[in-house]
Amino acid sequence: MLSRLSFFRFVVESPKVVREYCAIKYKNPMSSQKLPIFDKTGQEVGTFSVDLSTIAQRISVQLLHDAVVMYRANLRQGAAKTKTRAEVQGHKKKMYRQKGTGNARAGHVRSGVRRGGGHIFAKQPRDWSYRLPRKALQAATRMAVASKIKDSQVTLIDALSADAPKTKEAAAILKSLSIQGTVLVAVESYNVDLYKSFRNIEGVRILPIAEVNAYEVLRPKRLLMTKAALEKFVASVPEKTPKS
């Protein structure tokens, strides 16, 4: 059952199960990985060695969970609104006298216990957004990329370029690399023509490597990166200074 569920679904929905799952899967220390480099036609043209321990010393599932929950909370509009009894239509006059009618005592028609009345605990527009510490989010991004590499869910391509928006050519590249389903395309820098080529394909999202975060990495099934983007990402990892 564990193999059928995505790592992203684990992180979002069941962090306790993820901790048990990853305690077994990631019990070995982060080691060096060799990634094959492909061209646009799907032919292997080289390899790229990356030491996962330089990207992330370990994978903290709790940190990934906290980061994903934060990013999802920040996407909420917070526009849900229902009316209180002060806002619904109706008079405030007592419906009938207190005693002598045989009915249960009642106030006005806008009461929350009556049909058409206001909500007793009405929803009000609110801001759901919050922020985790910057270094924690940076560490979560590195852990997310390291987990994708360790799970063999990263495809490395030598270069991606476009002189004009061509969705047909972008789809042909994904097909030649045998990439199906959802995928994040990470490139070195923003390119308008390249962005327009990939944005219209269902399940595909393209971002510069500088704008990639843990949520964007964990959400799709695959991660397609250019060699330059991965080199830039590895170079951006801060060096760990020994404690004096």
Secondary structure per residue as TSV (DSSP state, phi and psi in degrees):
chain	resnum	aa	ss	phi	psi
A	1	M	-	360.0	-37.1
A	2	L	G	-63.4	-35.5
A	3	S	G	-70.0	-22.7
A	4	R	G	-83.9	-20.8
A	5	L	S	-92.4	139.4
A	6	S	-	-73.9	154.1
A	7	F	H	-62.6	-34.8
A	8	F	H	-64.2	-42.8
A	9	R	H	-64.2	-38.0
A	10	F	H	-58.6	-50.9
A	11	V	H	-62.2	-39.3
A	12	V	H	-79.1	-46.0
A	13	E	H	-94.8	-33.5
A	14	S	-	-141.8	76.1
A	15	P	H	-62.4	-29.3
A	16	K	H	-67.3	-41.3
A	17	V	H	-66.1	-36.8
A	18	V	H	-63.1	-42.2
A	19	R	H	-60.4	-41.6
A	20	E	H	-68.1	-39.7
A	21	Y	H	-65.7	-46.1
A	22	C	H	-77.8	-21.0
A	23	A	H	-63.2	-29.1
A	24	I	H	-88.8	-45.6
A	25	K	H	-69.7	-37.6
A	26	Y	T	-110.5	30.8
A	27	K	-	-72.9	-25.8
A	28	N	S	-77.4	146.7
A	29	P	-	-65.6	157.0
A	30	M	-	-66.0	124.9
A	31	S	-	-118.1	-179.7
A	32	S	E	-80.4	142.9
A	33	Q	E	-126.8	144.4
A	34	K	E	-108.7	118.1
A	35	L	E	-103.7	129.2
A	36	P	E	-71.4	142.9
A	37	I	E	-105.4	128.8
A	38	F	E	-112.4	159.7
A	39	D	-	-100.8	-172.8
A	40	K	T	-66.7	-21.3
A	41	T	T	-90.4	-3.3
A	42	G	S	92.1	7.0
A	43	Q	-	-87.1	138.2
A	44	E	E	-75.6	127.5
A	45	V	E	-119.6	1.1
A	46	G	E	166.9	-172.8
A	47	T	E	-133.9	158.8
A	48	F	E	-132.7	120.8
A	49	S	E	-93.9	129.8
A	50	V	E	-134.7	132.3
A	51	D	E	-91.4	111.3
A	52	L	H	-64.9	-26.3
A	53	S	H	-67.6	-23.1
A	54	T	H	-78.0	-26.3
A	55	I	H	-81.1	-48.7
A	56	A	-	-151.1	128.6
A	57	Q	S	-68.2	-32.4
A	58	R	S	-154.1	173.3
A	59	I	-	-113.8	110.5
A	60	S	-	-93.1	108.3
A	61	V	H	-68.6	-34.0
A	62	Q	H	-64.4	-40.0
A	63	L	H	-66.4	-41.1
A	64	L	H	-62.2	-42.0
A	65	H	H	-61.4	-46.6
A	66	D	H	-62.2	-39.8
A	67	A	H	-67.9	-44.3
A	68	V	H	-64.9	-41.6
A	69	V	H	-62.6	-38.7
A	70	M	H	-65.2	-46.7
A	71	Y	H	-63.7	-38.6
A	72	R	H	-69.7	-36.9
A	73	A	H	-65.6	-36.8
A	74	N	H	-70.4	-16.3
A	75	L	T	-83.7	-12.4
A	76	R	-	-70.3	137.7
A	77	Q	-	-74.6	-34.4
A	78	G	-	67.5	30.9
A	79	A	-	-100.7	5.3
A	80	A	-	-63.3	132.9
A	81	K	-	-150.3	129.6
A	82	T	-	-126.5	162.1
A	83	K	-	-91.2	140.4
A	84	T	-	-83.6	176.9
A	85	R	T	-71.4	-13.4
A	86	A	T	-81.6	-13.4
A	87	E	T	-107.5	-19.9
A	88	V	S	-77.9	162.2
A	89	Q	S	-78.8	143.5
A	90	G	S	141.9	160.8
A	91	H	-	-87.8	169.1
A	92	K	-	-107.2	10.6
A	93	K	S	-75.1	143.6
A	94	K	-	-62.5	134.1
A	95	M	S	-64.6	-42.7
A	96	Y	S	-156.4	170.1
A	97	R	-	-63.7	160.2
A	98	Q	S	-66.5	-42.4
A	99	K	S	-127.8	157.9
A	100	G	S	95.5	-5.5
A	101	T	S	-96.7	-17.2
A	102	G	S	87.4	-9.8
A	103	N	S	-88.6	163.2
A	104	A	-	-68.2	145.9
A	105	R	-	-61.3	143.4
A	106	A	-	-149.5	152.1
A	107	G	-	-98.3	-129.3
A	108	H	-	-89.7	170.5
A	109	V	T	-74.0	-13.7
A	110	R	T	-86.3	5.7
A	111	S	-	-61.7	147.5
A	112	G	T	-69.1	-14.7
A	113	V	T	-89.0	-3.9
A	114	R	S	-106.5	153.5
A	115	R	T	-64.6	131.3
A	116	G	T	85.6	-2.1
A	117	G	-	-82.1	176.7
A	118	G	-	-77.7	161.4
A	119	H	-	-75.0	136.7
A	120	I	T	-68.1	-46.9
A	121	F	T	-113.4	78.0
A	122	A	-	-71.1	145.0
A	123	K	-	-76.7	139.3
A	124	Q	-	-124.9	146.3
A	125	P	-	-56.8	138.0
A	126	R	-	-149.4	161.9
A	127	D	-	-100.0	115.5
A	128	W	-	-89.0	-6.5
A	129	S	-	-73.9	148.4
A	130	Y	-	-157.1	171.2
A	131	R	-	-131.0	137.8
A	132	L	-	-87.0	165.1
A	133	P	-	-57.2	144.9
A	134	R	H	-59.3	-44.2
A	135	K	H	-66.6	-32.2
A	136	A	H	-66.4	-40.9
A	137	L	H	-68.5	-37.3
A	138	Q	H	-64.7	-41.7
A	139	A	H	-64.7	-38.4
A	140	A	H	-63.9	-39.0
A	141	T	H	-63.3	-44.4
A	142	R	H	-64.2	-39.9
A	143	M	H	-65.4	-37.4
A	144	A	H	-65.1	-43.8
A	145	V	H	-65.5	-41.6
A	146	A	H	-63.0	-38.7
A	147	S	H	-67.3	-36.1
A	148	K	H	-66.0	-41.9
A	149	I	H	-65.2	-43.4
A	150	K	H	-65.1	-31.3
A	151	D	T	-89.6	7.7
A	152	S	T	59.5	40.9
A	153	Q	-	-110.4	15.0
A	154	V	E	-112.3	129.6
A	155	T	E	-111.7	128.6
A	156	L	E	-106.8	130.4
A	157	I	E	-120.0	147.4
A	158	D	S	-66.3	-40.4
A	159	A	-	-164.4	153.4
A	160	L	-	-132.5	126.6
A	161	S	-	-149.1	158.0
A	162	A	-	-153.2	132.2
A	163	D	S	-88.6	-20.2
A	164	A	S	-154.0	154.7
A	165	P	-	-63.3	114.4
A	166	K	-	-135.8	95.2
A	167	T	H	-66.3	-32.7
A	168	K	H	-62.1	-42.7
A	169	E	H	-68.3	-38.0
A	170	A	H	-64.3	-41.3
A	171	A	H	-66.0	-35.0
A	172	A	H	-66.8	-35.2
A	173	I	H	-64.9	-45.2
A	174	L	H	-63.5	-37.3
A	175	K	H	-68.7	-40.4
A	176	S	H	-67.5	-27.0
A	177	L	T	-90.2	3.7
A	178	S	T	57.8	41.6
A	179	I	-	-100.9	119.1
A	180	Q	-	-125.2	156.3
A	181	G	S	81.2	-157.1
A	182	T	-	-76.2	142.9
A	183	V	E	-152.1	143.3
A	184	L	E	-105.7	124.9
A	185	V	E	-99.9	114.6
A	186	A	E	-106.2	121.1
A	187	V	E	-117.0	168.1
A	188	E	S	-68.1	-43.6
A	189	S	S	-146.0	168.1
A	190	Y	-	-73.0	130.7
A	191	N	-	-132.1	118.4
A	192	V	H	-61.5	-47.6
A	193	D	H	-64.8	-39.8
A	194	L	H	-67.2	-39.7
A	195	Y	H	-62.7	-44.0
A	196	K	H	-69.5	-24.8
A	197	S	H	-72.1	-35.2
A	198	F	H	-97.1	-22.0
A	199	R	T	-68.2	-22.6
A	200	N	T	-90.9	2.6
A	201	I	S	-91.4	130.3
A	202	E	T	-63.6	132.3
A	203	G	T	81.3	4.6
A	204	V	E	-111.6	133.9
A	205	R	E	-131.7	135.4
A	206	I	E	-120.3	133.6
A	207	L	E	-143.7	149.3
A	208	P	E	-67.3	150.2
A	209	I	G	-62.4	-26.0
A	210	A	G	-70.6	-20.5
A	211	E	G	-102.2	4.8
A	212	V	-	-77.4	137.9
A	213	N	-	-132.8	178.3
A	214	A	H	-61.5	-38.8
A	215	Y	H	-65.5	-44.0
A	216	E	H	-66.8	-30.5
A	217	V	H	-77.8	-42.3
A	218	L	H	-80.3	-24.1
A	219	R	S	-65.8	-48.0
A	220	P	S	-80.2	165.8
A	221	K	S	-77.0	-34.3
A	222	R	E	-123.7	158.5
A	223	L	E	-129.4	116.0
A	224	L	E	-104.0	119.2
A	225	M	E	-125.3	144.9
A	226	T	E	-80.4	158.2
A	227	K	H	-61.3	-41.1
A	228	A	H	-64.2	-36.4
A	229	A	H	-66.8	-42.1
A	230	L	H	-67.3	-39.8
A	231	E	H	-62.0	-40.7
A	232	K	H	-66.5	-37.8
A	233	F	H	-67.1	-44.7
A	234	V	H	-64.6	-38.2
A	235	A	H	-67.8	-25.2
A	236	S	H	-81.1	-10.2
A	237	V	S	-69.1	125.6
A	238	P	-	-68.7	143.5
A	239	E	-	-73.4	137.1
A	240	K	-	-82.6	115.2
A	241	T	-	-87.5	133.1
A	242	P	-	-67.4	145.0
A	243	K	-	-74.5	136.1
A	244	S	-	-85.1	360.0
